[in-house]
Amino acid sequence: MTPAAAGFRMPAEWEPHARTWMAFPTANPTFTDLEAARRAWGQVADAIARYEPVVMVANTGESADARYCLDPGITVVERPIDDAWLRDSGPTFLVDGKGGLATANWVFNGWGQQSFARWENDSKVGALVSEMAEAVPYTSSMVNEGGGIHVDGEGTVLLTETVQLDPFRNPGWTRERVEAELKAFVGAEKCLWMPRGLTADYGMYGTRGHIDVFAAFVRPGLVVAHSQPDPSHPDHEVCRENIALLRSFTDARGRALEVVEVPAPTVTEVDGEPVDYSYINHYLANDAVILCAFDDPRDAEAAALFAKLFPSRTVELVDAREIFAGGGGIHCITQQQPAVSGMRA
């Protein structure tokens, strides 16, 4: 039986959480400065821990290193891991509205067998986290990462062709097969396909187009989308086309999507290399928005915009430059475990 057939669905990120799961950076080609990465992950974890419990998975023998970087109230557990992007290597949590908790455990193969990636241990992390959370595990045959999908909790899924139809992820799969798998595992009723992600996401340490750097639901019918005001930037046209496509969509309930454009930070290069700094890659904790900051003039503008979108939540700006140096942002390193039966931890 599939999770959807058993009554499970993937809730929206803004629904109540029991806790947040993260993984602590371990030695890996992703991290050119491991200590700086650990501090950055620790700052995100500490910000979230002010609003809900956090469990940090540390590599075998590295729990003391993790505890040194974290608030004492954060739980640290040791399991073998290769990297620290738990949104992608970890499971997708599901609820049934009756107190049941389950997980969709995807196949993880290092973002499509990327040359920098290691996944011998991370391919097992989904099952390990599911077990620790005491959730019912459901194993999918599809290669997928949590950053590759974004849901509204009412049956609508945002995704990109370059991730889900990547021949190094799911060779030979069609849109129809991907949609059938998402229907069976997260309760998808309508999939909204974007052609691609941001330009820098196709470079070193990229994911080949994760949706969560470009677009995210903030409530049913409303999406925030990354926009690049600089006409000389390669993402200017990408964003223009993607935003127009988003505005042409209707969701699973038949609503036309409303799109709020969020201007990109002014910084577009670091050490001569393009970056895809984005405020879209935020994380919704209980009563808080954990928002990427870049020591950029547009940080305050983005914080004000998200405060307006989430008037009942506190906006916490956390420096995400070191996280983006490894290929992702705050959303990429966090994974929510929803509360069951409407109760928070």
KOLSE-705351 format. One record per atom (N, C-alpha, C): x, y, z; residue in three letters. Coordinates in steps of 0.02 Angstrom, whole numbers, padded with zeros to 5 digits, always signed. Layout:
BEGIN
XYZala...
***
This chain:
BEGIN
+00042-00060+00000met+00000+00000+00000met+00044+00063+00000met+00026+00112-00039thr+00063+00175-00041thr+00041+00219+00017thr+00081+00269+00037pro+00061+00313+00091pro-00005+00350+00076pro-00013+00373+00014ala-00075+00409-00002ala-00136+00363+00005ala-00128+00300-00016ala-00183+00252-00009ala-00199+00239+00064ala-00148+00247+00108ala-00158+00237+00179ala-00182+00301+00214ala-00193+00354+00175gly-00220+00416+00203gly-00169+00468+00221gly-00107+00459+00201phe-00054+00507+00218phe-00046+00559+00163phe-00022+00618+00183arg-00006+00672+00137arg+00054+00710+00165arg+00086+00748+00122met+00139+00793+00144met+00108+00860+00162met+00113+00881+00226pro+00084+00945+00245pro+00127+01003+00222pro+00099+01062+00219ala+00137+01122+00202ala+00186+01138+00259ala+00239+01173+00241glu+00291+01189+00291glu+00265+01234+00346glu+00213+01274+00331trp+00188+01321+00382trp+00142+01287+00433trp+00125+01224+00422glu+00086+01187+00472glu+00130+01171+00532glu+00100+01159+00591pro+00140+01152+00653pro+00192+01095+00649pro+00249+01108+00679his+00304+01059+00680his+00311+01028+00750his+00335+00966+00751ala+00357+00936+00813ala+00430+00952+00826ala+00469+00954+00772arg+00541+00969+00777arg+00569+00980+00708arg+00632+01003+00707thr+00671+01010+00646thr+00730+00963+00648thr+00744+00931+00592trp+00802+00887+00585trp+00855+00922+00543trp+00918+00916+00564met+00974+00942+00526met+01031+00892+00529met+01083+00903+00488ala+01143+00861+00490ala+01203+00907+00498ala+01251+00886+00538phe+01309+00927+00554phe+01364+00917+00502phe+01392+00971+00475pro+01444+00963+00424pro+01502+00919+00446pro+01520+00873+00402thr+01577+00829+00413thr+01624+00837+00354thr+01685+00813+00360ala+01735+00823+00307ala+01708+00798+00240ala+01709+00842+00190asn+01676+00828+00127asn+01699+00880+00076asn+01704+00863+00011pro+01724+00913-00038pro+01678+00974-00040pro+01616+00967-00017thr+01569+01023-00016thr+01595+01081+00026thr+01632+01064+00079phe+01652+01115+00128phe+01726+01132+00121phe+01739+01189+00090thr+01809+01211+00083thr+01836+01238+00150thr+01791+01262+00193asp+01810+01283+00260asp+01761+01250+00309asp+01781+01192+00333leu+01735+01151+00373leu+01713+01187+00436leu+01759+01221+00470glu+01742+01255+00533glu+01693+01311+00520glu+01703+01348+00465ala+01656+01402+00449ala+01587+01374+00434ala+01585+01317+00398ala+01521+01285+00384ala+01486+01263+00448ala+01524+01235+00493arg+01495+01212+00556arg+01466+01271+00596arg+01500+01327+00595arg+01473+01386+00630arg+01409+01409+00598arg+01407+01408+00531ala+01347+01431+00495ala+01288+01385+00509ala+01299+01320+00507trp+01245+01272+00523trp+01222+01282+00595trp+01271+01294+00639gly+01254+01305+00710gly+01211+01366+00720gly+01225+01420+00683gln+01185+01481+00690gln+01113+01469+00667gln+01105+01431+00614val+01037+01415+00591val+01001+01372+00644val+01035+01321+00668ala+01005+01277+00718ala+00986+01315+00781ala+01029+01359+00804asp+01015+01398+00865asp+00955+01444+00854asp+00949+01474+00795ala+00892+01517+00781ala+00827+01477+00782ala+00827+01418+00752ile+00767+01377+00751ile+00749+01353+00821ile+00801+01336+00860ala+00790+01308+00927ala+00754+01357+00974ala+00752+01421+00956arg+00714+01468+00997arg+00639+01459+00987arg+00620+01420+00937tyr+00549+01413+00920tyr+00524+01341+00922tyr+00569+01293+00913glu+00548+01223+00914glu+00609+01179+00926glu+00599+01116+00947pro+00656+01071+00957pro+00694+01058+00893pro+00760+01049+00900val+00803+01033+00844val+00842+00970+00860val+00845+00923+00813val+00888+00864+00818val+00942+00870+00765val+01005+00867+00786met+01061+00871+00740met+01094+00802+00734met+01098+00777+00673val+01131+00714+00660val+01204+00728+00645val+01248+00701+00687ala+01320+00711+00677ala+01351+00645+00653ala+01404+00650+00615asn+01439+00590+00591asn+01468+00552+00651asn+01479+00489+00641thr+01505+00447+00694thr+01569+00477+00723thr+01570+00485+00789gly+01629+00512+00823gly+01633+00587+00825gly+01582+00623+00799glu+01586+00696+00794glu+01533+00732+00836glu+01502+00697+00883ser+01450+00730+00923ser+01479+00785+00967ser+01539+00776+00992ala+01571+00828+01034ala+01584+00891+00993ala+01605+00882+00930asp+01615+00940+00886asp+01549+00977+00876asp+01496+00939+00867ala+01431+00970+00856ala+01408+01008+00919ala+01415+00977+00976arg+01391+01009+01037arg+01429+01074+01050arg+01491+01078+01030tyr+01531+01139+01039tyr+01501+01197+01000tyr+01468+01182+00943cys+01442+01234+00899cys+01368+01250+00911cys+01336+01212+00956leu+01263+01216+00961leu+01240+01237+01030leu+01181+01266+01032asp+01148+01280+01095asp+01140+01214+01134asp+01151+01215+01200pro+01147+01153+01239pro+01080+01118+01235pro+01027+01154+01218gly+00961+01123+01215gly+00949+01083+01153gly+00994+01086+01105ile+00986+01049+01042ile+01009+00976+01052ile+00968+00929+01029thr+00985+00858+01034thr+01033+00839+00979thr+01086+00803+00998val+01135+00779+00949val+01135+00703+00950val+01128+00673+00891val+01132+00600+00885val+01185+00583+00833val+01220+00527+00844glu+01272+00506+00797glu+01247+00452+00751glu+01256+00463+00686arg+01242+00413+00635arg+01292+00424+00578arg+01310+00373+00540pro+01356+00384+00483pro+01324+00429+00430pro+01357+00484+00413ile+01333+00528+00360ile+01392+00549+00316ile+01377+00572+00256asp+01428+00594+00208asp+01429+00670+00201asp+01371+00702+00210asp+01364+00773+00196asp+01313+00802+00244asp+01289+00862+00232ala+01248+00895+00284ala+01187+00930+00255ala+01160+00905+00200trp+01102+00937+00168trp+01041+00893+00180trp+01016+00894+00241leu+00965+00845+00262leu+00899+00854+00226leu+00884+00914+00201arg+00824+00923+00160arg+00824+00873+00102arg+00884+00858+00077asp+00889+00817+00017asp+00902+00743+00032asp+00945+00729+00080ser+00960+00659+00095ser+00909+00629+00143ser+00875+00671+00181gly+00828+00646+00231gly+00761+00628+00201gly+00714+00605+00243pro+00648+00586+00219pro+00602+00646+00213pro+00547+00636+00179thr+00492+00683+00178thr+00438+00658+00226thr+00421+00698+00276phe+00374+00676+00326phe+00302+00685+00302phe+00259+00638+00324leu+00189+00636+00303leu+00144+00628+00364leu+00083+00652+00359val+00034+00645+00413val-00032+00619+00384val-00073+00590+00428asp-00138+00565+00405asp-00196+00600+00438asp-00182+00649+00482gly-00235+00685+00515gly-00268+00647+00572gly-00242+00588+00587lys-00271+00546+00641lys-00218+00530+00694lys-00162+00566+00692gly-00109+00552+00740gly-00054+00509+00712gly-00060+00490+00648gly-00009+00448+00617gly+00046+00489+00585gly+00107+00463+00589leu+00166+00496+00559leu+00201+00444+00515leu+00216+00465+00453ala+00251+00420+00406ala+00304+00460+00369ala+00344+00425+00330thr+00393+00458+00288thr+00393+00429+00218thr+00405+00473+00170ala+00422+00451+00102ala+00498+00450+00099ala+00527+00392+00090asn+00599+00385+00086asn+00619+00377+00013asn+00646+00432-00014trp+00666+00433-00085trp+00733+00399-00095trp+00749+00383-00156val+00816+00361-00173val+00860+00424-00177val+00916+00424-00142phe+00963+00480-00146phe+01028+00456-00178phe+01048+00491-00232asn+01110+00470-00267asn+01156+00529-00281asn+01160+00574-00231gly+01207+00629-00237gly+01188+00679-00291gly+01123+00699-00290trp+01099+00750-00338trp+01112+00731-00410trp+01099+00668-00425gly+01109+00644-00493gly+01181+00624-00506gly+01211+00591-00457gln+01279+00563-00464gln+01331+00618-00480gln+01325+00674-00445gln+01372+00729-00455gln+01442+00708-00437gln+01491+00735-00473ser+01561+00714-00463ser+01587+00729-00394ser+01561+00782-00362phe+01586+00801-00295phe+01553+00761-00240phe+01498+00728-00255ala+01454+00700-00203ala+01477+00632-00178ala+01462+00620-00116arg+01469+00554-00085arg+01401+00536-00055arg+01379+00475-00065trp+01312+00458-00041trp+01305+00387-00015trp+01360+00353-00001glu+01355+00285+00026glu+01315+00285+00091glu+01332+00333+00136asn+01295+00338+00199asn+01231+00378+00192asn+01235+00434+00154asp+01177+00477+00149asp+01118+00443+00114asp+01131+00392+00074ser+01076+00355+00042ser+01035+00317+00094ser+01062+00309+00154lys+01026+00273+00208lys+00997+00320+00260lys+01012+00385+00254val+00992+00433+00306val+00916+00439+00311val+00881+00436+00255gly+00809+00441+00258gly+00778+00388+00303gly+00801+00326+00295ala+00775+00272+00336ala+00795+00280+00409ala+00856+00304+00421leu+00879+00313+00490leu+00839+00367+00526leu+00827+00423+00493val+00788+00477+00523val+00716+00454+00535val+00688+00418+00487ser+00621+00392+00494ser+00616+00347+00555ser+00666+00305+00565glu+00666+00260+00623glu+00671+00299+00688glu+00716+00349+00690met+00724+00388+00751met+00661+00427+00767met+00625+00448+00716ala+00563+00486+00726ala+00503+00440+00741ala+00514+00375+00738glu+00462+00325+00750glu+00404+00335+00700glu+00423+00347+00638ala+00374+00355+00585ala+00369+00291+00544ala+00313+00282+00511val+00303+00225+00467val+00339+00239+00401val+00388+00198+00381pro+00426+00213+00321pro+00393+00184+00258pro+00392+00225+00205tyr+00370+00202+00139tyr+00427+00217+00091tyr+00449+00167+00054thr+00507+00174+00010thr+00486+00184-00062thr+00509+00240-00090ser+00494+00256-00160ser+00551+00230-00204ser+00535+00219-00268ser+00587+00199-00316ser+00614+00260-00353ser+00589+00319-00338met+00609+00379-00374met+00667+00414-00340met+00717+00434-00380val+00769+00478-00354val+00740+00548-00346val+00744+00573-00286asn+00715+00639-00272asn+00749+00667-00211asn+00750+00733-00206glu+00774+00767-00147glu+00719+00815-00123glu+00719+00827-00057gly+00668+00871-00030gly+00668+00940-00060gly+00727+00965-00080gly+00731+01030-00112gly+00704+01031-00183gly+00689+00972-00210gly+00664+00968-00278gly+00589+00976-00284gly+00554+00978-00227ile+00481+00986-00228ile+00461+01037-00176ile+00406+01072-00189his+00377+01118-00139his+00302+01111-00143his+00269+01103-00086val+00197+01089-00085val+00158+01142-00048val+00093+01145-00064asp+00049+01192-00029asp+00006+01158+00024asp+00015+01092+00033gly-00023+01055+00083gly-00094+01039+00061gly-00113+01061+00001glu-00180+01049-00025glu-00178+01014-00093glu-00123+00978-00106gly-00119+00937-00166gly-00079+00966-00223gly-00052+01027-00215thr-00014+01058-00270thr+00061+01051-00256thr+00099+01032-00308val+00171+01023-00302val+00207+01064-00356val+00256+01103-00335leu+00301+01137-00381leu+00363+01095-00391leu+00388+01090-00453leu+00448+01050-00467leu+00478+01073-00533leu+00538+01047-00549thr+00571+01067-00611thr+00588+01006-00654thr+00587+01017-00719glu+00603+00963-00766glu+00675+00940-00759glu+00721+00987-00748thr+00792+00969-00748thr+00812+00928-00687thr+00771+00928-00636val+00785+00885-00578val+00749+00818-00587val+00684+00819-00592gln+00646+00757-00591gln+00657+00714-00653gln+00671+00746-00710leu+00682+00708-00771leu+00756+00703-00789leu+00798+00718-00742asp+00870+00713-00751asp+00889+00640-00767asp+00924+00628-00823pro+00942+00559-00841pro+00990+00527-00791pro+01023+00567-00750phe+01067+00540-00698phe+01029+00527-00633phe+00967+00549-00631arg+00924+00534-00574arg+00874+00479-00593arg+00832+00495-00641asn+00777+00449-00659asn+00777+00437-00734asn+00826+00399-00758pro+00830+00387-00831pro+00768+00352-00858pro+00742+00381-00911gly+00684+00351-00943gly+00617+00370-00913gly+00618+00406-00858trp+00554+00425-00827trp+00521+00481-00867trp+00455+00481-00867thr+00416+00532-00899thr+00383+00576-00846thr+00355+00631-00868arg+00316+00673-00822arg+00261+00633-00788arg+00228+00592-00829glu+00171+00553-00803glu+00193+00506-00748glu+00252+00475-00756arg+00275+00428-00705arg+00295+00465-00641arg+00328+00522-00649val+00346+00563-00590val+00283+00584-00554val+00233+00608-00591glu+00172+00631-00560glu+00135+00574-00524glu+00137+00515-00553ala+00105+00458-00520ala+00139+00441-00454ala+00206+00446-00453glu+00244+00431-00392glu+00230+00483-00339glu+00226+00547-00359leu+00212+00600-00310leu+00140+00595-00285leu+00095+00575-00328lys+00026+00564-00305lys+00023+00509-00253lys+00061+00456-00264ala+00060+00398-00219ala+00096+00412-00153ala+00147+00456-00155phe+00189+00464-00096phe+00178+00529-00057phe+00157+00583-00089val+00145+00645-00051val+00074+00671-00059val+00033+00634-00095gly-00036+00655-00105gly-00045+00709-00157gly+00001+00712-00206ala-00004+00762-00258ala-00067+00753-00300ala-00102+00808-00311glu-00159+00808-00356glu-00144+00846-00420glu-00098+00894-00416lys-00079+00932-00475lys-00006+00953-00469lys+00034+00937-00520cys+00105+00954-00521cys+00115+01013-00569cys+00148+01065-00545leu+00162+01124-00584leu+00235+01123-00603leu+00248+01110-00667trp+00316+01099-00691trp+00349+01164-00714trp+00407+01178-00686met+00449+01232-00710met+00504+01202-00754met+00526+01236-00806pro+00577+01206-00850pro+00645+01198-00818pro+00664+01246-00774arg+00732+01243-00746arg+00736+01289-00685arg+00794+01287-00652gly+00806+01330-00595gly+00854+01387-00612gly+00888+01414-00561leu+00933+01470-00571leu+00999+01447-00600leu+01032+01493-00636thr+01091+01476-00676thr+01147+01445-00635thr+01164+01476-00579ala+01221+01452-00540ala+01209+01382-00511ala+01146+01361-00509asp+01130+01294-00483asp+01151+01238-00530asp+01177+01257-00588tyr+01201+01207-00636tyr+01278+01206-00637tyr+01309+01241-00590gly+01382+01241-00586gly+01407+01194-00532gly+01468+01205-00510met+01498+01164-00457met+01454+01165-00395met+01441+01108-00365tyr+01400+01099-00305tyr+01327+01115-00318tyr+01306+01120-00381gly+01237+01135-00395gly+01194+01073-00393gly+01128+01083-00395thr+01081+01027-00392thr+01046+01015-00459thr+01064+01055-00510arg+01032+01053-00575arg+00960+01076-00573arg+00946+01125-00529gly+00881+01158-00535gly+00831+01148-00480gly+00852+01143-00417his+00803+01136-00363his+00754+01195-00362his+00691+01178-00352ile+00638+01229-00351ile+00644+01275-00292ile+00671+01251-00234asp+00667+01290-00173asp+00716+01348-00170asp+00755+01359-00223val+00796+01419-00227val+00759+01472-00268val+00710+01450-00307phe+00676+01496-00353phe+00605+01513-00331phe+00566+01463-00308ala+00495+01476-00293ala+00473+01434-00234ala+00427+01463-00194ala+00401+01427-00135ala+00331+01452-00119ala+00288+01405-00100phe+00222+01425-00074phe+00231+01458-00006phe+00192+01510+00006val+00189+01540+00073val+00119+01530+00103val+00071+01516+00061arg+00006+01491+00082arg-00029+01467+00018arg-00082+01429+00023pro-00115+01405-00037pro-00134+01462-00084pro-00115+01455-00146gly-00130+01505-00196gly-00080+01562-00201gly-00031+01564-00156leu+00018+01619-00155leu+00089+01592-00155leu+00129+01616-00202val+00198+01593-00211val+00245+01653-00208val+00302+01645-00174val+00356+01694-00181val+00404+01668-00233val+00430+01713-00275ala+00475+01693-00329ala+00534+01741-00333ala+00592+01712-00345his+00654+01749-00353his+00652+01789-00418his+00669+01853-00413ser+00675+01894-00474ser+00744+01926-00476ser+00770+01933-00535gln+00837+01963-00544gln+00828+02028-00583gln+00833+02086-00548pro+00822+02150-00582pro+00876+02169-00632pro+00936+02142-00625asp+00992+02161-00668asp+00984+02130-00737asp+00972+02169-00789pro+00961+02140-00856pro+01023+02107-00885pro+01082+02121-00858ser+01143+02089-00883ser+01156+02021-00851ser+01117+02004-00801his+01127+01941-00765his+01092+01884-00803his+01123+01825-00807pro+01090+01770-00844pro+01023+01748-00814pro+01012+01762-00750asp+00949+01743-00719asp+00893+01792-00734asp+00909+01850-00762his+00857+01900-00776his+00803+01871-00821his+00824+01841-00876glu+00776+01812-00923glu+00746+01748-00895glu+00786+01708-00861val+00761+01646-00830val+00703+01662-00783val+00715+01712-00740cys+00663+01731-00691cys+00602+01760-00726cys+00612+01802-00776arg+00555+01831-00811arg+00510+01777-00841arg+00542+01727-00872glu+00503+01673-00903glu+00470+01629-00850glu+00507+01613-00797asn+00478+01569-00745asn+00421+01603-00708asn+00428+01667-00694ile+00375+01703-00659ile+00313+01708-00703ile+00322+01720-00767ala+00264+01722-00812ala+00229+01654-00813ala+00268+01601-00812leu+00239+01534-00811leu+00201+01521-00746leu+00230+01541-00690leu+00196+01533-00626leu+00128+01568-00626leu+00127+01628-00655arg+00065+01667-00656arg+00013+01638-00703arg+00033+01592-00745ser-00015+01560-00790ser-00046+01497-00759ser-00020+01476-00701phe-00041+01413-00671phe-00104+01422-00629phe-00142+01368-00623thr-00192+01362-00571thr-00172+01303-00527thr-00191+01305-00464asp-00171+01252-00418asp-00222+01195-00417asp-00213+01148-00371ala-00256+01089-00369ala-00328+01106-00352ala-00339+01165-00323arg-00407+01187-00306arg-00437+01234-00359arg-00398+01245-00413gly-00423+01286-00467gly-00408+01360-00460gly-00371+01379-00407arg-00354+01450-00398arg-00297+01471-00443arg-00302+01530-00474ala-00245+01558-00510ala-00192+01578-00460ala-00129+01560-00473leu-00076+01576-00426leu-00063+01651-00425leu-00058+01678-00364glu-00033+01745-00354glu+00042+01740-00340glu+00082+01781-00373val+00154+01777-00367val+00182+01843-00339val+00219+01838-00285val+00254+01895-00256val+00327+01889-00275val+00353+01938-00311glu+00422+01937-00332glu+00467+01963-00276glu+00521+01926-00265val+00570+01945-00213val+00636+01959-00248val+00657+02022-00251pro+00719+02039-00287pro+00780+02004-00258pro+00824+01982-00302ala+00886+01949-00282ala+00931+01998-00244ala+00974+01973-00201pro+01025+02017-00172pro+01067+02050-00226pro+01098+02106-00209thr+01137+02143-00258thr+01201+02106-00277thr+01228+02065-00232val+01290+02029-00245val+01275+01971-00293val+01310+01968-00349thr+01299+01916-00398thr+01361+01873-00410thr+01419+01895-00384glu+01481+01857-00392glu+01521+01859-00327glu+01556+01804-00313val+01602+01801-00257val+01667+01771-00284val+01721+01806-00275asp+01787+01785-00301asp+01784+01768-00375asp+01745+01807-00413gly+01741+01798-00485gly+01695+01743-00507gly+01663+01708-00460glu+01617+01654-00477glu+01545+01676-00465glu+01499+01658-00511pro+01429+01677-00501pro+01398+01642-00442pro+01354+01677-00407val+01317+01647-00351val+01243+01657-00362val+01204+01612-00332asp+01131+01617-00339asp+01099+01634-00272asp+01129+01682-00236tyr+01100+01704-00173tyr+01025+01718-00182tyr+00985+01691-00137ser+00913+01696-00144ser+00879+01697-00076ser+00831+01742-00069tyr+00791+01744-00007tyr+00735+01692-00007tyr+00723+01663-00065ile+00669+01613-00070ile+00685+01551-00028ile+00749+01536-00020asn+00770+01476+00015asn+00768+01485+00091asn+00709+01503+00116his+00698+01515+00187his+00669+01453+00219his+00663+01454+00285tyr+00633+01398+00322tyr+00580+01424+00369tyr+00522+01393+00370leu+00469+01411+00416leu+00471+01366+00477leu+00493+01393+00534ala+00488+01358+00598ala+00424+01381+00632ala+00405+01349+00686asn+00346+01370+00723asn+00355+01444+00744asn+00310+01485+00722asp+00308+01557+00741asp+00367+01597+00714asp+00405+01571+00667ala+00464+01608+00642ala+00476+01594+00569ala+00506+01643+00536val+00535+01636+00469val+00610+01641+00477val+00646+01588+00461ile+00719+01589+00464ile+00743+01607+00394ile+00765+01669+00386leu+00776+01699+00321leu+00850+01708+00307leu+00871+01690+00246cys+00940+01699+00227cys+00958+01773+00225cys+01017+01788+00252ala+01046+01856+00247ala+01114+01851+00214ala+01135+01906+00182phe+01196+01905+00142phe+01239+01968+00153phe+01226+02004+00209asp+01259+02069+00220asp+01250+02112+00158asp+01188+02115+00136asp+01170+02147+00072asp+01118+02202+00084asp+01120+02255+00045pro+01070+02308+00053pro+00997+02284+00048pro+00986+02228+00014arg+00917+02204+00006arg+00895+02158+00062arg+00939+02143+00110asp+00919+02100+00167asp+00859+02129+00204asp+00863+02193+00220ala+00809+02225+00258ala+00744+02227+00218ala+00750+02239+00153glu+00691+02240+00109glu+00657+02172+00109glu+00698+02118+00104ala+00670+02051+00104ala+00638+02034+00171ala+00671+02055+00225ala+00643+02042+00292ala+00575+02076+00301ala+00570+02138+00276ala+00507+02174+00282ala+00452+02140+00240ala+00470+02115+00182leu+00422+02081+00139leu+00396+02018+00172leu+00443+01978+00200phe+00422+01915+00233phe+00382+01928+00297phe+00398+01983+00331ala+00359+02001+00391ala+00287+02018+00371ala+00279+02049+00313lys+00211+02064+00289lys+00175+02000+00268lys+00211+01954+00237leu+00180+01891+00215leu+00162+01846+00275leu+00202+01851+00328phe+00191+01809+00387phe+00185+01853+00449phe+00131+01890+00456pro+00125+01939+00510pro+00126+01909+00580pro+00110+01844+00586ser+00109+01813+00653ser+00175+01779+00670ser+00225+01785+00626arg+00290+01753+00637arg+00345+01806+00644arg+00396+01787+00683thr+00455+01829+00690thr+00504+01813+00634thr+00529+01863+00600val+00579+01852+00547val+00648+01854+00578val+00685+01800+00571glu+00753+01794+00597glu+00801+01792+00538glu+00842+01844+00530leu+00893+01845+00478leu+00955+01808+00502leu+00978+01760+00462val+01039+01722+00479val+01085+01723+00418val+01148+01741+00429asp+01196+01744+00374asp+01203+01677+00340asp+01187+01675+00275ala+01187+01612+00239ala+01242+01607+00186ala+01288+01654+00186arg+01339+01653+00134arg+01382+01590+00135arg+01400+01568+00193glu+01441+01508+00198glu+01402+01446+00177glu+01337+01447+00188ile+01295+01390+00166ile+01291+01390+00090ile+01279+01448+00060phe+01275+01451-00012phe+01342+01434-00045phe+01397+01445-00010ala+01463+01426-00038ala+01467+01351-00049ala+01427+01313-00011gly+01426+01241-00019gly+01373+01217-00067gly+01331+01262-00093gly+01283+01241-00144gly+01210+01247-00125gly+01194+01276-00067gly+01124+01281-00049gly+01112+01336+00001gly+01054+01335+00033gly+01036+01386+00082gly+01004+01356+00144gly+00970+01398+00182ile+00942+01376+00246ile+00889+01321+00236ile+00848+01327+00185his+00797+01276+00174his+00830+01208+00159his+00887+01210+00125cys+00921+01149+00103cys+00949+01108+00161cys+00961+01140+00219ile+00994+01105+00274ile+00945+01088+00330ile+00881+01100+00319thr+00831+01089+00371thr+00777+01042+00343thr+00746+01004+00388gln+00690+00962+00368gln+00640+00960+00425gln+00579+00982+00412gln+00528+00985+00464gln+00496+00917+00476gln+00485+00902+00540gln+00443+00846+00559gln+00377+00875+00584gln+00323+00864+00548pro+00259+00895+00567pro+00233+00867+00633pro+00197+00908+00669ala+00161+00885+00728ala+00102+00844+00705ala+00085+00794+00743val+00026+00753+00726val-00033+00773+00769val-00092+00762+00743ser-00154+00779+00777ser-00158+00852+00794ser-00123+00894+00755gly-00126+00966+00766gly-00090+00991+00827gly-00050+00949+00859met-00015+00969+00920met+00058+00983+00906met+00083+01036+00937arg+00154+01052+00932arg+00191+01019+00990arg+00258+01012+00980ala+00299+00985+01034ala+00305+01036+01089ala
***
